[in-house]
Amino acid sequence: MDTLTHALSGALVGRVLAGRRAPGAAAAAGGASGTGFGASAAARPAVPVWQMVAAGTIAAIFPDLDFVLGWISELTYLRGHRGVTHSLILLPLWGLLIAWLLARFWQRGGRVAAGWRSFYPVVCAAIFVHILGDLITQFGTMILAPFSDQRFGWGTTFIIDLPFTGIILAGLLASALWRSSRVPATAALVLLAGWVGVQATGRAEAIDAARAYAAANGIKAVEVDAAPRPASPFNWTAIVFDGERYHYAHLNTRRSEPLVATDDDNFIRRFSAPYLPVAMAQWEVRERFGNGSTRALAEQVWNAEDFAFYRWFAMFPVLDHAGEEGDGQVCASFKDLRFLTPGRDRQPFIYGLCNAADGWRLIEREAGGLRWIDPR
């Protein structure tokens, strides 16, 4: 999920956890009963609300600091993104580090702040919410790093989801209006869970449609899945893999008639129009390795040691191009149906290999042609 939404979700968590009574406040209230001063001290939160919200925001941004891996190389970033900073195993350690740094920062700045223990719960909760926010997408999150590079993803939510972000914003705005209450922020978290539940329902319906298609056409399905798409929780790319080829269709599980959109319509309607009712879905077929004379080349590239990272990275790989390039080199590249979104000018993450004098060389295929990739 995008970093802005992560930051807002951390702020929401901070607001939910803010406003606790200070340690020993109850005792102070008892000892100063009748003075008025003790009652005021008892009501005072251990940490100002704004500091809790700021702590949640900072902690929720923290996991995406793994962008610095891109300074090493592009492949280092692809291999490490959503890795150790997104690990559930390391979460308590990251929480300790960030809570301690925040406490030291506010204490040195002369601002009122409790010790790191007061920040630890909100920091850990915000990091956890960030990890959950990535888990509901389909990109893949290495929650067991550094002990495993297996990527997990529930695939219920498109990576940018405006209603999801809107619910968080509404909760924060309502919290700003009703500053003494945590109810708006808590209600927003409940609504977020409900929204993901709606998306999970759409995913289940898309998978059911894919299974029905496979059964009706005598396809022996090895894998059945669905990739979330923008603009609606019922827009999906349903995918069936039979071991050799992918069958896929862009569909809307709740639509009974096609949605017509023109260039003058709003962007949500235009993004949603390509997804047809299940009964009218247009299924396409793509061979994983293509066919004809280029199949042997595609299989050779796919199985090459230099292409191991893409075999780990891709979920639904299909051949994009194979054959001679303009400079006489022989190349083969693959794309991932996970990122095949109707209406998008160019699909990202199209990688392959080209033969060179010293062996295979890794390339990315872009709109302007091929780009050599640092293999580190």
C-alpha positions, 0 to 999 in steps of 0.5 A: 500500500502507498506510504501516505495511507500507511502514515495516515493509518499510523496516525489513526492508531495513535489516536485510538491509543492516546489519552491513557491515564498517567501511571499512578494518576489514580493514586494522586487523585485519591491523595489530593481529593477535594483540592481540585488539583489532584483530579486534574492530574488524574485526568492528564494523559501520560503522553500528549495526544499529538505525540501519540499521533506523531509516534504512530505516524512515524512508526507506520512510515518506518517499514518503507524506509527500505527504499534505501536498498535502491541506492545499492542496486535495483535488484537489491531493492526488489529482493529486499523490499517488504523484507526485514523492516516488514518482519513480524519476528523483528517487529518488537525490536523495531518498536523498541528502537523507534520508541526509544528514539522518539522519547529521547528526541522529545525529552531533549527538545524540552517537550513534555514526554514520558519514557520509551515504555509509554510509546512502545505500544503505539509504535508496535501497533502502528508497525503492525498495522503497516504490515497488515496494510501490505499483507492485504495487497498481492505484492508479497510481504516477507513477514518471516524475514530474515529467516525466510524470504517467502512472501505472503499476501492475501490479495484482497486490496489493490495497492492504491485504494481510495475508499480505504484511504478515505475511511482513515481520513474521515476517522482522523477528521472526526477525531479532530472535531471530537478531540476528547473522544477516541470513538471516531478513530476506533469506528474508522478501524472497524470500518476498515476491517469491514471494507477489507471483508467486502473486498475478500467477498469480491475475491472469493466470487472472482475465484468461484467464477474462474473455477466455474469457467475451468469446469465448463471448458474442461480445463484441469486447473493447477492454480486458480487465483484472482488479482485485485483491480482499482475502482471497485472491490468487485473488479478482478482479473480472474486467473486459471493456470493449467500447468502450461498456459494461463487463462484470464479475464477482467471481470466484475462479480456484481455487474449484470450489464457492461459499464459504458464509459467515455473520455468525458466520464470521471476516472473511476468510471473509466477505470472500472469500465473494462471489467465485464459481468461474469457471464460476458467475461472475455477470457484470454489465453497466454502460454507461459513460454509461448509457442513455436520456434521461440519456446526453447529460448524462453524456457532456457531463459526462464531456467537460467541461474541469472533469472532466479530472482524473477522466478522468486518474484513473479506470481503469474509469469508469461512470456512477453517477447523472445527473439532477436533484438535490433542489435543482433542479440537474442533475448527473452523477457517475461511479464507478470499477469499480477500487474496487467491492469486494463487502461494502464499504458505500460506494464511494470516489472518486465524482465528478461535475459539477453545473450552476451559474450560473457553469458546472459545479461539481465535486462528490463523491457521499457517503453523506450527499449531494453535497459541493462540491469545491475545483477548485484 
